[in-house]
Amino acid sequence: MSKTSALLDLVCAQRRQMRVIIGVLAAMGFLLALSIPFVGPGDRVYPILIIDIVLVVGLFALFSGAYWYCTKRAMDDD
């Protein structure tokens, strides 16, 4: 068993927790979307908003992709 396969086994073992994380990230994205109209490019908090958006969108894509892969992998194993 290669190290990559062992790492993927460990990640896919946490598939139930990934659903919770995806839900939390979706809620965070919704709350960030609500704050966008109140922050403009000249505000002091604008860079923090951009960093938050990048992190939330990136992590959402990462966990969604991992969840999709693990679900596909579990269906192929059956």
Backbone as JSON, one array per atom type, in Angstrom:
{
  "sequence": "MSKTSALLDLVCAQRRQMRVIIGVLAAMGFLLALSIPFVGPGDRVYPILIIDIVLVVGLFALFSGAYWYCTKRAMDDD",
  "N": [[0.84, -1.17, 0.0], [0.65, 2.14, -0.94], [1.89, 5.36, 0.22], [0.23, 7.43, -0.55], [-2.19, 6.15, -1.03], [-2.76, 5.24, 1.54], [-3.04, 7.69, 2.84], [-5.29, 8.72, 1.5], [-7.15, 6.84, 2.34], [-7.31, 7.5, 5.06], [-8.34, 10.11, 4.88], [-10.79, 9.66, 3.6], [-12.05, 8.18, 5.52], [-13.1, 10.02, 7.17], [-15.46, 10.98, 6.13], [-18.11, 11.5, 7.0], [-17.75, 13.63, 8.77], [-16.94, 15.54, 7.0], [-19.25, 16.41, 5.74], [-20.42, 17.98, 7.7], [-18.49, 19.99, 7.96], [-18.62, 21.11, 5.39], [-21.21, 22.14, 5.49], [-20.89, 24.09, 7.52], [-19.02, 25.76, 6.28], [-20.58, 26.63, 4.12], [-22.5, 28.13, 5.5], [-20.82, 30.1, 6.57], [-20.0, 31.3, 4.19], [-22.45, 32.36, 3.34], [-22.92, 34.27, 5.36], [-20.7, 35.9, 4.92], [-21.38, 36.85, 2.39], [-23.53, 38.44, 3.05], [-22.23, 40.56, 4.28], [-20.81, 41.83, 2.31], [-22.08, 44.03, 0.86], [-21.73, 46.14, 2.66], [-19.09, 46.79, 2.89], [-16.47, 48.49, 1.39], [-13.95, 49.05, -1.21], [-12.19, 51.0, -0.12], [-12.24, 50.77, 2.61], [-10.93, 49.87, 5.88], [-11.26, 47.23, 6.62], [-11.52, 45.84, 4.32], [-9.36, 44.27, 3.08], [-9.32, 42.09, 4.87], [-11.85, 41.01, 4.46], [-11.57, 40.12, 1.81], [-9.55, 38.18, 2.14], [-10.92, 36.41, 3.82], [-13.0, 35.59, 2.1], [-11.55, 34.29, 0.08], [-10.41, 32.19, 1.59], [-12.73, 30.83, 2.56], [-14.08, 30.1, 0.18], [-12.05, 28.6, -1.06], [-11.59, 26.51, 0.83], [-14.16, 25.41, 0.86], [-14.32, 24.43, -1.76], [-12.21, 22.57, -1.66], [-13.03, 20.72, 0.39], [-15.5, 19.93, -0.65], [-14.72, 18.73, -3.06], [-13.12, 16.67, -2.03], [-15.06, 15.25, -0.6], [-16.75, 14.47, -2.68], [-14.97, 12.85, -4.15], [-14.41, 10.82, -2.27], [-16.94, 9.74, -1.9], [-17.46, 8.79, -4.48], [-15.39, 6.95, -4.64], [-16.14, 5.15, -2.62], [-18.47, 4.15, -3.74], [-17.47, 2.88, -5.98], [-16.06, 0.82, -4.81], [-17.97, -0.94, -3.93]],
  "CA": [[0.0, 0.0, 0.0], [1.48, 3.33, -1.02], [1.58, 6.4, 1.19], [-0.91, 8.19, -1.06], [-3.39, 5.35, -0.8], [-3.01, 5.26, 2.98], [-3.54, 9.03, 3.16], [-6.66, 8.8, 0.99], [-7.99, 6.03, 3.24], [-7.54, 8.29, 6.27], [-9.22, 11.23, 4.55], [-12.13, 9.14, 3.29], [-12.65, 7.67, 6.75], [-13.73, 11.17, 7.83], [-16.47, 11.5, 5.19], [-19.27, 12.03, 7.72], [-17.39, 14.93, 9.3], [-16.82, 16.47, 5.88], [-20.57, 17.01, 5.49], [-20.6, 19.04, 8.7], [-17.58, 21.08, 7.61], [-19.17, 21.75, 4.2], [-22.34, 22.94, 5.95], [-20.37, 25.26, 8.24], [-18.43, 26.65, 5.29], [-21.68, 27.25, 3.38], [-23.06, 29.17, 6.37], [-19.85, 31.19, 6.61], [-20.09, 31.99, 2.91], [-23.68, 33.15, 3.35], [-22.7, 35.43, 6.22], [-19.77, 36.8, 4.21], [-22.13, 37.49, 1.3], [-24.33, 39.5, 3.65], [-21.39, 41.68, 4.67], [-20.18, 42.46, 1.14], [-22.59, 45.37, 0.52], [-21.37, 47.14, 3.66], [-17.65, 47.01, 2.88], [-15.99, 48.97, 0.1], [-12.5, 48.92, -1.41], [-11.39, 51.94, 0.66], [-12.36, 50.49, 4.04], [-9.79, 49.18, 6.5], [-11.55, 45.8, 6.76], [-11.64, 45.24, 2.98], [-8.42, 43.15, 2.86], [-9.75, 40.95, 5.68], [-12.99, 40.42, 3.75], [-11.05, 39.39, 0.64], [-8.87, 36.98, 2.64], [-11.97, 35.49, 4.28], [-13.69, 35.03, 0.93], [-10.63, 33.33, -0.56], [-10.31, 31.01, 2.45], [-13.99, 30.09, 2.61], [-14.32, 29.49, -1.13], [-11.03, 27.56, -1.27], [-11.86, 25.35, 1.68], [-15.39, 24.79, 0.39], [-13.98, 23.65, -2.95], [-11.37, 21.46, -1.25], [-13.81, 19.72, 1.1], [-16.51, 19.39, -1.57], [-14.01, 17.82, -3.95], [-12.72, 15.47, -1.27], [-16.27, 14.49, -0.29], [-17.19, 13.86, -3.94], [-14.04, 11.78, -4.48], [-14.58, 9.72, -1.32], [-18.22, 9.1, -2.2], [-17.26, 8.03, -5.72], [-14.51, 5.84, -4.31], [-16.92, 4.17, -1.86], [-19.42, 3.51, -4.66], [-16.72, 1.98, -6.85], [-15.61, -0.33, -4.02], [-19.08, -1.89, -3.74]],
  "C": [[0.9, 1.24, 0.0], [1.04, 4.36, 0.02], [0.37, 7.22, 0.75], [-2.21, 7.44, -0.81], [-3.76, 5.33, 0.69], [-3.56, 6.61, 3.41], [-4.98, 9.21, 2.68], [-7.61, 7.97, 1.84], [-8.3, 6.8, 4.52], [-8.49, 9.45, 6.02], [-10.64, 10.73, 4.33], [-12.81, 8.53, 4.51], [-13.4, 8.78, 7.49], [-14.85, 11.77, 6.98], [-17.69, 12.08, 5.89], [-18.97, 13.43, 8.28], [-17.26, 15.98, 8.19], [-18.15, 17.14, 5.58], [-20.82, 18.15, 6.46], [-19.74, 20.25, 8.35], [-18.1, 21.83, 6.38], [-20.37, 22.62, 4.58], [-21.91, 24.21, 6.67], [-19.76, 26.25, 7.26], [-19.5, 27.34, 4.43], [-22.32, 28.36, 4.2], [-22.11, 30.36, 6.47], [-19.87, 31.99, 5.31], [-21.33, 32.85, 2.82], [-23.51, 34.4, 4.2], [-21.71, 36.42, 5.6], [-20.49, 37.54, 3.08], [-23.01, 38.61, 1.84], [-23.5, 40.73, 4.01], [-20.77, 42.42, 3.49], [-20.76, 43.83, 0.81], [-22.16, 46.48, 1.47], [-19.89, 47.47, 3.7], [-17.23, 47.42, 1.47], [-14.48, 48.86, 0.0], [-11.65, 49.89, -0.57], [-11.42, 51.68, 2.16], [-11.16, 49.72, 4.57], [-10.02, 47.68, 6.59], [-11.66, 45.09, 5.4], [-10.64, 44.11, 2.73], [-8.8, 41.9, 3.67], [-10.91, 40.24, 5.02], [-12.52, 39.59, 2.56], [-10.36, 38.1, 1.08], [-9.89, 35.96, 3.12], [-12.69, 34.83, 3.12], [-12.82, 33.98, 0.25], [-10.54, 32.05, 0.28], [-11.58, 30.18, 2.44], [-14.26, 29.39, 1.28], [-13.31, 28.37, -1.4], [-11.27, 26.32, -0.45], [-13.14, 24.64, 1.28], [-15.12, 23.92, -0.83], [-13.15, 22.42, -2.59], [-12.19, 20.35, -0.58], [-14.9, 19.13, 0.21], [-15.88, 18.39, -2.54], [-13.6, 16.54, -3.25], [-13.94, 14.61, -0.95], [-16.78, 13.77, -1.55], [-16.29, 12.67, -4.29], [-14.25, 10.58, -3.56], [-15.9, 8.99, -1.54], [-18.11, 8.25, -3.46], [-16.41, 6.8, -5.45], [-15.27, 4.75, -3.54], [-17.92, 3.45, -2.76], [-18.71, 2.56, -5.59], [-16.25, 0.72, -6.12], [-16.71, -1.38, -3.87], [-19.29, -2.79, -4.91]]
}
